[in-house]
């Protein structure tokens, strides 16, 4: 849908805005403007000049030298145009002005600057312009010559702004109209929205009664056989037709909308279609057999030649407009060649009808013909608009002297469409929007867009051209768009329903993703299908249960023939790909299933277990990966009884640098350094680390319940303890013993030193911990600290640890 700003201003005369202001405001109020083009965007310094003298160029047969009066002075211009003569008034671009155009007729961005110079040795101080050099076309200005300078009419004022005289100080806007706003597929509909948006008065065309003392029903009989497909058909008669060009203002508006002007009668039907959004058609009355119109369904296989000269085949669902003997048009799509308006037409029938939108859309698709009319009809038009449009067309016929309008109208209206009445509930509207808008302000918005109000019944009356208003929520949308979406405050949802959220297992996965990405890991997507060779690459023994994989019945190939039972293969493949492409410091994670069959061959669905797999190489080591795992477990509330068992015995991990992640006796997963042979099998040339967490086990233990603990009110007491420990005793065992024996007053214990060397006997290591005590209800006495430390010493000594003094 396109309109010019000048056409909008014809109905909203007080509208004074820039193109960008119009675009922004209309888009925010619901009429989306896709873009705009200013007709004079590349034009400047162009005036109306009059040729006072013409001489032949002394050195060029095809050039002439003109003396042109431009109002303030007379200047010399050399041209090669063949159509100018003395006395002609022409557009002249003076020195420093700009015109549109370019090489080979292509427009140049910003236009072309014209400077005075010499043509074959003769001075030329400007240029006379063709209509194309003014950025327009012969469609917009049919009076323009096919080749040569544009000639103004004799009453043009010399020295005046040529762009103003041509009506090129205008802007064309392109809109994206949604299908529920059929009223906005018309200039009047857009103008009504513009007036409401900017708070201006809307002045639609004033249609005055037309017609002589005769009655159209004496001329034509109309029968509608299927009211479902044609709810309304109106017809009026115009006699004594005088075919002529339509006025320039109408031609300009039609051309700006992309419609080529033809003659006054055709142009009037097209003009009203754009103005009112109601397609119309004109038939040669004298070529209608029996002087009657019959609206019926086509017969299967019926052929018909349309105005474009194409023969088309119909089916029983196509609406045909017929006279007493033959078909003369396809309803809602295109008229026929056998009733077209010609230059010798004497009497004409004007048709304005309403057809079923769904039927028109399907019919135009079946017969392969889509027109401007069908594009509007298929949206579902307001049948009450048909009479307003046909009366407007007849008014224009009289105003333009195109014929004599016969009085009366033939109107077949099967079921009158009535306005919709909607209960006015301002409190409900405010509740929906989260606003506090007064009732008077809401009614003011409704009056802007021609919505009525019945104060007795407290109902808003939606006119029939508004197909989208049926309930309170629709009225709330109207209030919101004119109040301003940007003015609606941010409020919390209000209602009895609870706020929706993710299921618990998805919340745990979301935390896993957040932690992984926070720690620098990028998400990877690995295949669930793998090759049987992956078990050999991972050094998995032949008798291992992981080799019991599900076979794919129709695999893409051997490399995708089984369902994976371990997620490590895909992660190592991705790390290897990055390593071979010389990517440094790579960190990847994946959330994906493994498939563990309960029996082979399958008798029931396998156990699909979601795994969080982390993989990295480059910066970082075993303890870096361990830190990521602990960060995740802490975030999902698994903070107690968490240990690491080095006896994980994963064949694809380094024998001395791997561990199971334990919670009590439950294995949550494992982590470690990739076995050097496995890394070599995958082509990873440096140390790589992986961690795999079993999400079902973690989800069962996870909790998002948090209890606030206030800042400690009483001082802490710190004690350091140093010990000589047998190498086989793990730091985790020591920390567990300290936490168990320290009691409620123990706050933290931290390993701050570990040493192995010549000063410690072989098979032992030196370790030192900092232990912090604090009570929540009192200041600790020395006796409290001594008693707790004695219990810790006794527990450590029971492990075979020697306490150093």
C-alpha positions in Angstrom: 0.0 0.0 0.0 1.5 3.4 -1.1 0.2 6.9 -0.5 1.6 10.3 -1.1 1.8 12.8 1.7 -0.2 15.3 -0.4 -3.0 12.8 -0.8 -3.1 12.3 3.0 -3.1 16.1 3.6 -6.2 16.4 1.4 -8.1 14.8 4.2 -5.9 16.0 7.1 -5.1 19.5 6.1 -3.5 20.5 9.4 -0.9 17.8 9.2 2.5 19.5 9.2 5.2 16.9 9.9 8.5 15.8 8.3 8.7 12.4 6.6 10.7 10.9 9.4 8.3 12.2 12.1 5.4 10.7 10.1 7.2 7.4 9.7 8.0 7.0 13.4 4.6 8.2 14.7 2.5 6.1 12.3 4.6 3.0 13.0 4.3 3.4 16.7 0.5 3.8 16.5 0.1 0.6 14.5 0.3 1.6 10.8 3.8 0.4 9.9 5.6 2.5 7.4 8.2 0.4 5.5 9.9 3.4 4.0 9.5 6.6 2.0 10.8 8.4 -1.1 10.8 12.1 -1.6 10.1 13.0 -5.3 12.3 16.0 -5.1 15.2 14.3 -3.2 17.7 15.0 -6.0 16.4 18.3 -7.4 17.4 21.9 -6.6 17.7 25.2 -8.4 15.1 24.5 -11.1 12.7 27.3 -12.2 10.2 27.9 -15.0 11.8 29.6 -18.0 10.4 30.9 -21.2 12.3 30.6 -24.5 12.5 34.1 -26.1 14.9 33.4 -29.0 16.3 30.4 -30.8 19.3 30.4 -33.1 21.2 27.5 -34.8 24.5 26.5 -33.2 27.4 27.7 -35.5 29.4 24.5 -35.2 26.8 21.8 -34.6 23.8 20.8 -36.8 21.8 19.2 -34.0 22.3 21.9 -31.4 20.4 25.1 -30.9 21.2 28.2 -28.8 18.3 29.5 -26.8 17.8 32.8 -24.9 15.7 31.9 -21.9 13.9 34.3 -19.6 14.1 32.8 -16.0 12.2 35.6 -14.3 15.2 37.6 -12.8 17.2 37.7 -16.0 17.6 36.2 -19.4 20.3 33.5 -19.8 21.7 31.5 -22.7 21.3 27.7 -22.9 22.5 25.3 -25.6 20.3 22.2 -26.1 19.8 19.4 -28.6 16.1 18.9 -27.8 14.0 18.8 -31.0 10.6 19.8 -29.5 11.2 23.3 -28.3 10.1 26.6 -29.9 10.0 30.3 -29.1 7.4 31.0 -26.4 7.6 27.6 -24.8 7.8 27.5 -21.0 10.2 24.9 -19.8 11.9 23.7 -16.6 15.4 25.2 -16.4 18.1 24.1 -14.0 20.5 27.0 -13.4 24.2 26.9 -12.6 24.8 24.9 -9.4 21.4 23.3 -9.4 20.9 19.5 -9.4 18.8 17.1 -11.5 18.1 13.4 -11.3 19.4 11.0 -13.8 22.7 9.4 -14.9 24.3 7.4 -17.6 22.0 5.1 -19.6 19.0 6.4 -17.8 20.1 5.1 -14.4 19.4 7.3 -11.5 22.4 8.7 -9.7 22.3 8.9 -5.9 22.2 12.6 -4.9 21.5 13.7 -8.5 23.8 15.5 -10.9 25.1 19.0 -10.4 24.7 21.3 -13.4 27.4 23.9 -14.0 27.7 26.5 -16.7 30.2 25.7 -19.5 30.6 25.6 -23.3 29.1 23.2 -25.8 31.1 23.1 -29.0 32.5 26.5 -28.1 29.2 28.3 -27.3 28.5 29.3 -23.7 25.6 27.5 -21.9 24.5 28.7 -18.5 22.2 25.8 -17.5 20.1 23.1 -18.8 16.5 22.6 -19.9 15.0 19.4 -18.5 13.0 16.4 -19.7 10.6 14.8 -17.3 13.0 11.9 -16.7 15.8 14.4 -15.7 13.3 15.6 -13.0 13.2 12.1 -11.5 9.8 11.2 -12.8 8.3 9.3 -15.7 5.7 9.6 -18.5 3.3 7.5 -16.4 3.2 10.4 -13.9 3.1 13.0 -16.6 1.4 11.6 -19.7 1.6 15.0 -21.4 5.4 14.8 -21.4 7.0 14.1 -24.8 8.5 10.8 -25.4 11.8 12.5 -26.3 12.6 16.0 -25.5 12.0 18.9 -23.0 8.9 19.0 -20.8 6.7 21.9 -21.8 4.6 23.7 -19.2 1.1 25.0 -20.0 0.8 28.6 -21.1 -0.5 29.8 -17.7 2.7 28.8 -15.9 4.5 31.7 -14.2 8.0 32.5 -15.5 10.6 32.3 -12.7 8.4 30.2 -10.4 9.7 27.0 -8.7 9.3 24.4 -11.4 9.3 21.5 -8.9 6.4 23.2 -7.1 4.5 23.6 -10.4 5.0 20.0 -11.2 3.8 18.9 -7.7 7.1 17.1 -7.0 7.5 18.5 -3.5 5.8 15.4 -2.3 6.7 12.2 -0.5 5.5 8.6 -1.2 5.1 6.3 1.8 5.1 2.5 1.6 3.1 0.7 4.3 2.9 -2.8 5.6 -0.8 -3.4 6.4 -1.8 -6.4 8.4 -4.8 -8.4 7.0 -7.0 -7.6 9.9 -7.0 -3.9 9.1 -8.8 -4.0 5.8 -9.8 -0.3 6.3 -6.2 0.7 6.0 -6.0 -0.7 2.4 -7.4 2.7 1.4 -6.1 6.3 1.5 -9.1 7.3 3.6 -8.2 4.6 6.1 -4.6 5.7 6.3 -5.7 9.4 6.6 -8.0 8.5 9.5 -5.1 6.8 11.3 -2.8 9.7 10.6 -5.4 12.2 12.0 -5.8 10.1 15.1 -2.1 9.6 15.5 -1.3 13.3 15.4 -4.5 14.5 17.0 -5.7 16.4 13.9 -9.1 16.8 12.4 -10.1 14.2 9.8 -12.0 15.6 6.8 -13.2 12.7 4.6 -14.5 13.5 1.1 -18.0 15.1 1.2 -20.1 13.0 -1.2 -23.1 15.0 -2.5 -26.2 13.3 -4.0 -26.0 12.8 -7.8 -28.3 11.7 -10.5 -31.1 13.0 -12.7 -34.8 12.3 -12.3 -34.6 8.9 -13.9 -34.2 5.6 -11.9 -31.4 3.1 -12.5 -33.8 0.2 -11.8 -35.5 1.1 -15.1 -32.2 0.5 -16.9 -30.8 -2.6 -15.3 -32.0 -5.7 -13.5 -29.6 -7.4 -11.0 -29.9 -11.0 -9.8 -27.6 -12.6 -7.3 -27.9 -16.4 -7.3 -25.5 -17.2 -4.5 -25.6 -14.5 -1.7 -23.0 -16.4 0.2 -20.4 -15.6 -2.4 -21.7 -12.1 -3.2 -23.3 -10.5 -0.1 -23.9 -7.2 -1.8 -24.1 -5.9 -5.4 -24.7 -2.3 -6.2 -25.1 -0.8 -9.7 -25.6 2.7 -11.1 -26.0 4.0 -14.6 -24.1 6.9 -16.4 -25.2 8.0 -19.8 -23.9 10.5 -22.4 -20.3 9.4 -21.6 -17.5 11.7 -22.7 -14.2 9.9 -22.7 -11.3 12.3 -22.1 -8.0 12.4 -20.1 -8.5 12.7 -16.4 -7.3 15.8 -14.6 -3.6 16.1 -13.8 -4.2 15.9 -10.0 -5.9 12.5 -10.4 -3.2 11.2 -12.8 -0.5 12.2 -10.4 -2.1 10.5 -7.5 -2.8 7.3 -9.4 0.7 7.2 -10.9 2.2 7.7 -7.4 0.2 4.6 -6.3 1.6 2.6 -9.2 -1.5 2.8 -11.4 -1.1 4.0 -15.0 -3.7 6.7 -16.0 -5.8 5.7 -19.0 -8.9 7.9 -19.3 -11.4 9.7 -17.1 -13.8 6.7 -16.7 -11.2 4.1 -16.0 -9.2 6.5 -13.8 -12.3 7.2 -11.7 -12.8 3.5 -10.9 -9.1 3.1 -10.0 -9.1 6.3 -8.0 -12.1 5.3 -5.9 -10.5 1.9 -5.4 -7.4 3.5 -3.9 -9.4 6.2 -2.0 -12.1 4.0 -0.5 -10.4 0.6 -0.8 -13.4 -0.6 -2.8 -12.7 -2.1 -6.2 -15.1 -1.0 -8.9 -15.8 -2.0 -12.5 -17.4 -0.3 -15.5 -19.3 -2.1 -18.2 -20.5 -0.9 -21.6 -24.3 -0.8 -20.9 -25.2 -1.2 -24.6 -23.2 -4.5 -24.8 -25.0 -6.1 -21.9 -27.6 -8.5 -23.4 -31.1 -8.1 -21.9 -29.8 -5.1 -19.9 -29.5 -7.4 -16.9 -26.7 -8.6 -14.5 -26.7 -12.1 -13.1 -24.2 -13.1 -10.5 -23.7 -16.9 -10.5 -21.2 -19.7 -10.1 -19.3 -20.7 -13.2 -19.7 -24.0 -14.8 -16.9 -26.6 -14.7 -14.7 -26.1 -17.7 -16.3 -22.8 -18.7 -13.9 -20.6 -20.7 -13.8 -16.8 -20.5 -11.6 -14.2 -22.2 -10.5 -11.4 -19.7 -9.6 -7.8 -20.4 -6.0 -8.8 -20.9 -6.9 -10.9 -23.9 -6.2 -14.3 -22.1 -8.7 -17.1 -22.3 -9.1 -18.7 -18.9 -10.8 -21.9 -17.7 -13.2 -21.7 -14.8 -14.6 -24.2 -12.2 -17.8 -24.2 -10.2 -16.3 -22.2 -7.4 -15.5 -19.1 -9.4 -18.0 -16.2 -9.3 -19.1 -15.0 -12.7 -20.8 -11.7 -13.6 -23.1 -12.4 -16.6 -25.7 -10.6 -18.7 -28.8 -12.2 -20.2 -26.7 -14.4 -22.6 -23.0 -14.6 -21.6 -20.4 -14.0 -19.0 -19.0 -10.5 -18.9 -16.6 -10.6 -15.9 -15.0 -12.7 -13.2 -16.4 -11.4 -10.0 -13.8 -9.6 -7.8 -11.0 -10.3 -10.2 -11.3 -8.9 -13.8 -13.8 -7.9 -16.4 -14.3 -9.4 -19.8 -13.0 -8.3 -23.2 -16.6 -8.5 -24.5 -17.9 -5.6 -22.3 -14.9 -3.4 -22.0 -15.2 0.4 -22.1 -14.1 1.7 -25.5 -13.9 5.3 -26.8 -17.3 5.0 -28.5 -19.1 4.0 -25.3 -22.4 6.0 -24.8 -23.9 4.5 -21.6 -22.1 2.8 -18.8 -22.9 0.6 -15.8 -20.9 1.2 -12.6 -20.5 -1.9 -10.4 -19.4 -1.8 -6.7 -19.9 -5.2 -5.1 -18.7 -7.2 -2.1 -17.5 -10.8 -2.6 -16.4 -13.6 -0.2 -12.7 -13.0 0.5 -11.7 -16.6 0.8 -13.4 -17.6 -2.4 -11.7 -14.7 -4.3 -8.3 -15.7 -3.0 -8.7 -19.4 -4.0 -10.3 -18.5 -7.3 -7.5 -16.1 -8.4 -5.0 -18.8 -7.5 -6.8 -21.5 -9.5 -7.2 -19.5 -12.6 -3.8 -17.9 -12.3 -4.9 -14.3 -12.2 -4.3 -11.9 -9.3 -5.2 -8.2 -9.7 -5.3 -5.1 -7.5 -9.0 -5.7 -7.1 -8.6 -9.4 -6.0 -5.8 -8.4 -3.6 -8.3 -6.2 -1.8 -11.4 -8.4 -2.1 -9.5 -11.4 -0.6 -9.0 -9.5 2.6 -12.8 -9.5 3.2 -14.3 -6.0 2.5 -17.0 -4.1 4.3 -20.2 -4.5 2.3 -21.4 -1.1 3.6 -18.5 0.6 1.9 -19.8 -0.4 -1.6 -22.5 2.3 -1.6 -20.2 5.0 -0.4 -17.7 4.2 -3.1 -20.2 4.0 -6.0 -21.7 7.3 -4.9 -18.2 8.9 -4.8 -17.5 7.6 -8.3 -20.7 9.1 -9.6 -19.9 12.4 -7.9 -16.5 12.4 -9.7 -18.2 11.6 -13.0 -20.3 14.8 -12.6 -17.4 16.9 -11.3 -15.2 15.9 -14.2 -17.9 16.3 -16.8 -17.5 12.6 -17.8 -21.2 11.9 -18.2 -24.8 12.2 -16.9 -25.5 10.1 -13.8 -28.9 8.4 -13.7 -30.8 8.8 -10.4 -31.2 5.9 -8.0 -29.2 2.7 -7.4 -29.9 -1.0 -7.9 -28.9 -2.6 -4.6 -29.0 -6.4 -3.9 -28.0 -6.7 -0.2 -28.9 -10.2 1.2 -27.9 -9.7 4.9 -27.1 -6.2 6.2 -24.0 -6.0 8.2 -24.5 -4.2 11.5 -21.9 -2.4 13.7 -20.5 -4.5 16.6 -21.3 -3.3 20.1 -18.6 -4.0 22.7 -19.1 -3.5 26.5 -17.0 -0.5 27.7 -15.0 -1.7 30.7 -12.3 0.9 31.5 -11.2 -0.9 34.6 -10.6 -4.1 32.7 -8.7 -2.2 30.0 -6.4 -0.6 32.6 -5.9 -4.0 34.2 -4.9 -5.5 30.9 -2.5 -2.6 30.1 -1.2 -1.9 33.6 -2.2 1.7 33.2 -4.4 4.3 35.0 -6.0 6.0 32.0 -9.2 7.9 32.7 -12.5 6.9 31.0 -12.8 10.3 29.3 -9.3 9.8 27.8 -10.2 6.4 26.4 -13.4 7.7 24.8 -11.3 10.5 23.3 -9.1 7.9 21.6 -12.2 6.1 20.3 -13.7 9.2 18.9 -10.5 9.8 16.9 -11.0 6.6 14.9 -14.8 7.0 14.5 -15.8 4.5 17.2 -19.2 5.4 18.6 -20.3 5.2 22.2 -23.7 4.5 23.7 -23.7 6.1 27.2 -27.0 4.4 28.2 -25.8 0.9 27.6 -22.1 1.8 28.2 -21.1 0.1 24.9 -18.5 1.1 22.3 -20.0 0.9 18.8 -17.4 -0.4 16.2 -18.2 0.7 12.6 -18.5 -2.1 10.1 -15.2 -1.2 8.4 -13.4 -2.3 11.5 -13.2 -6.1 11.1 -10.8 -6.4 14.1 -12.9 -5.1 17.0 -15.0 -7.6 18.9 -14.1 -7.7 22.6 -12.5 -5.7 25.5 -9.0 -6.8 24.6 -9.4 -5.3 21.1 -10.5 -2.0 22.7 -7.5 -2.2 25.0 -5.2 -2.4 22.0 -6.7 0.7 20.5 -6.1 2.6 23.8 -2.6 1.3 24.0 -1.5 2.3 20.5 -2.8 5.9 20.9 -1.7 6.3 24.5 1.7 5.2 23.4 3.4 1.8 24.0 6.4 3.7 25.2 4.3 5.4 27.8 2.9 2.2 29.4 4.8 1.6 32.7 6.6 -1.6 33.6 4.4 -3.6 36.0 4.5 -7.0 37.5 1.9 -9.6 36.2 -1.3 -9.5 38.3 -3.7 -12.4 38.5 -4.5 -15.7 40.2 -2.4 -17.9 38.0 1.2 -18.7 39.0 4.1 -17.4 37.0 5.3 -20.1 34.6 8.9 -21.4 34.8 11.1 -24.1 33.5 10.7 -27.7 34.7 13.3 -28.5 37.5 15.5 -30.7 35.3 15.7 -28.0 32.6 16.6 -25.4 35.3 19.5 -27.7 36.3 20.6 -27.9 32.7 20.4 -24.1 32.3 22.7 -23.7 35.3 25.1 -26.2 33.7 25.2 -24.1 30.5 25.6 -20.9 32.4 28.5 -22.2 34.5 30.3 -23.8 31.5 30.0 -20.6 29.4 31.0 -18.4 32.4 34.2 -20.6 32.7 35.0 -20.0 29.0 33.5 -23.2 27.5 31.7 -23.0 24.1 28.8 -25.2 23.4 29.4 -28.0 20.9 26.9 -30.4 19.2 28.1 -33.9 18.8 26.4 -36.8 16.9 24.4 -39.5 18.8 25.4 -41.9 16.0 29.0 -43.3 16.2 31.3 -45.8 14.7 32.1 -49.1 16.4 35.7 -48.2 16.0 35.4 -45.6 18.7 35.7 -48.2 21.5 39.1 -49.2 20.2 40.2 -45.6 20.0 39.2 -45.1 23.6 41.0 -48.3 24.7 37.8 -49.8 26.0 38.2 -53.5 26.8 36.4 -56.1 24.7 34.4 -57.4 27.7 33.3 -53.9 28.8 29.5 -53.2 29.0 30.0 -49.9 27.1 30.6 -52.0 23.9 27.0 -53.2 24.1 25.7 -50.5 21.8 22.4 -50.3 19.9 22.8 -51.0 16.1 21.1 -48.7 13.6 18.9 -50.7 11.2 19.5 -48.3 8.2 22.7 -46.4 9.0 24.2 -43.8 6.7 27.4 -45.8 6.9 29.7 -47.6 9.3 30.8 -44.4 10.9 27.2 -43.7 12.0 26.0 -47.3 12.7 25.6 -47.4 16.5 24.0 -45.3 19.2 26.7 -43.9 21.5 27.1 -45.4 25.0 29.8 -42.9 26.1 30.0 -39.2 25.2 33.8 -38.9 25.3 34.3 -39.9 21.7 32.4 -37.0 20.2 34.1 -34.5 22.5 37.6 -35.8 21.7 36.7 -35.6 17.9 35.8 -32.0 18.3 38.9 -31.2 20.3 41.0 -32.9 17.7 39.3 -30.9 14.9 40.2 -27.7 16.7 43.7 -28.8 17.4 44.3 -29.7 13.8 43.1 -26.3 12.8 45.6 -24.7 15.1 43.1 -23.3 17.5 44.7 -22.7 20.9 43.2 -22.9 24.4 40.0 -24.7 23.3 37.2 -25.3 25.8 34.0 -27.1 24.7 30.9 -28.5 26.5 28.0 -30.6 25.4 24.6 -31.5 26.9 23.6 -34.7 25.1 22.2 -38.2 25.7 24.0 -41.5 25.8 21.9 -44.6 25.1 22.4 -47.6 27.4 20.3 -50.7 26.3 18.6 -52.7 29.0 18.9 -55.8 26.8 20.1 -56.7 23.3 18.4 -57.3 21.0 16.1 -54.5 22.2 12.9 -55.5 23.9 12.2 -52.1 25.4 13.4 -48.5 25.0 17.0 -47.9 26.2 18.0 -45.8 29.2 18.6 -42.3 27.7 20.9 -40.4 30.1 21.7 -36.8 29.7 25.5 -36.1 30.1 27.3 -32.8 30.7 30.6 -33.4 29.0 33.4 -30.9 29.3 36.6 -31.0 27.3 39.6 -28.7 27.0 43.3 -28.4 26.1 45.7 -25.5 26.3 45.7 -23.3 29.4 44.5 -25.2 32.5 45.0 -28.6 34.1 43.2 -31.3 36.1 42.5 -28.9 38.9 41.1 -26.3 36.5 38.6 -28.8 35.3 37.9 -29.9 38.9 37.2 -26.2 39.8 34.6 -26.0 37.0 32.9 -29.1 38.2 32.8 -27.9 41.8 31.4 -24.5 40.7 28.5 -26.2 39.0 27.8 -28.6 41.9 27.8 -25.8 44.3 25.4 -23.7 42.1 22.9 -26.6 42.1 23.1 -27.0 45.9 25.3 -30.1 46.1 27.8 -28.9 48.7 28.1 -31.7 51.3 29.6 -35.2 51.2 31.3 -34.6 47.9 34.5 -36.5 47.4 36.8 -37.6 44.6 37.8 -41.3 44.3 41.0 -41.9 42.3 40.0 -45.5 41.6 37.7 -44.6 38.7 39.6 -47.0 36.3 38.5 -45.3 33.1 40.7 -46.8 30.3 40.6 -43.6 28.2 41.9 -41.5 31.1 45.5 -41.2 32.5 45.9 -44.0 35.2 47.2 -41.6 37.9 45.2 -38.5 36.9 41.6 -39.4 37.1 38.8 -39.6 39.7 35.2 -40.5 40.1 33.1 -37.6 41.5 31.3 -39.0 44.5 28.4 -38.0 46.7 28.4 -40.5 49.5 28.3 -43.8 47.6 26.7 -42.3 44.5 28.9 -41.7 41.4 28.0 -38.3 39.9 30.5 -38.5 37.1 34.3 -38.6 36.5 37.1 -36.3 35.3 40.7 -36.6 34.4 43.5 -36.2 31.9 43.0 -38.0 28.6 45.2 -41.0 28.3 48.3 -40.2 26.1 47.5 -43.1 23.7 43.9 -42.0 23.4 45.0 -38.4 22.7 47.4 -39.8 20.0 44.5 -41.9 18.5 42.5 -38.8 18.0 45.4 -36.6 16.8 45.6 -34.3 19.8 49.2 -33.3 20.3 49.0 -31.9 23.8 47.5 -32.7 27.2 43.7 -32.7 27.2 41.2 -33.0 30.0 37.6 -34.1 30.2 34.8 -34.2 32.8 31.5 -36.1 32.4 28.6 -35.5 34.8 25.6 -37.8 34.9 22.7 -35.3 34.9 19.9 -37.6 36.2 22.0 -38.3 39.3 22.8 -34.7 39.8 19.2 -33.6 39.3 18.0 -36.0 42.0 20.3 -34.3 44.5 20.1 -30.7 43.3 18.2 -28.1 45.2 17.6 -24.4 44.6 16.5 -23.7 48.2 18.8 -21.2 49.9 18.8 -20.1 53.4 20.2 -16.7 54.3 23.0 -16.6 56.9 23.8 -13.3 58.5 27.3 -11.8 58.8 29.1 -13.3 61.8 28.8 -11.2 65.0 31.6 -12.9 66.9 35.4 -13.1 66.2 37.1 -16.1 64.5 40.0 -18.0 65.9 42.6 -19.5 63.6 44.9 -22.5 64.3 47.5 -24.0 62.0 48.3 -27.6 62.0 51.3 -29.3 60.3 51.6 -33.0 59.9 53.7 -35.8 58.2 51.3 -37.9 56.2 51.8 -41.3 54.4 51.6 -40.8 50.7 48.6 -43.1 50.2 46.4 -41.0 52.4 44.4 -38.5 50.4 43.9 -34.8 51.2 40.2 -35.4 51.0 40.4 -38.0 53.8 42.2 -35.6 56.0 39.7 -32.8 55.4 36.8 -35.2 56.1 38.4 -36.1 59.4 39.0 -32.5 60.4 35.4 -31.6 59.5 34.0 -34.5 61.5 36.1 -33.9 64.6 36.0 -30.1 64.6 32.3 -30.0 65.6 29.9 -27.1 65.2 32.4 -24.4 65.9 34.7 -25.4 63.0 34.1 -22.9 60.2 36.7 -23.8 57.5 39.9 -25.8 56.9 42.3 -24.8 54.1 45.4 -26.7 52.9 48.1 -24.1 52.5 51.3 -26.1 52.2 52.4 -29.5 50.8 55.9 -30.7 50.5 57.8 -33.9 49.4 61.5 -34.0 49.3 64.8 -34.8 51.0 63.8 -33.5 54.4 60.8 -35.8 54.6 61.4 -39.6 54.8 60.5 -41.6 51.7 56.9 -42.6 51.4 55.6 -39.6 53.3 54.7 -36.0 52.6 54.4 -32.9 54.7 51.0 -31.1 54.8 49.8 -28.0 56.6 46.2 -26.8 57.2 44.8 -23.5 58.4 41.7 -24.2 60.6 39.2 -21.5 61.5 36.8 -21.7 64.5 33.8 -19.5 65.2 30.7 -19.7 67.3 27.4 -18.1 66.2 26.2 -17.2 69.7 29.3 -16.3 71.7 33.0 -15.5 71.7 35.0 -18.7 71.9 37.1 -19.4 74.9 40.6 -21.0 74.8 39.2 -24.2 76.3 36.7 -24.6 73.4 39.6 -24.3 70.9 41.9 -26.7 72.8 39.1 -29.3 73.1 38.3 -29.2 69.4 42.0 -29.4 68.4 42.6 -32.4 70.6 39.7 -34.3 68.9 41.2 -33.4 65.5 44.7 -34.6 66.5 43.3 -37.9 67.8 41.4 -38.5 64.6 44.4 -37.7 62.4 46.7 -39.9 64.5 44.2 -42.8 64.0 44.9 -42.5 60.3 48.6 -43.0 60.9 49.4 -39.3 60.6 52.2 -37.8 62.7 51.4 -34.3 64.1 54.4 -32.0 63.9 54.9 -29.6 66.9 
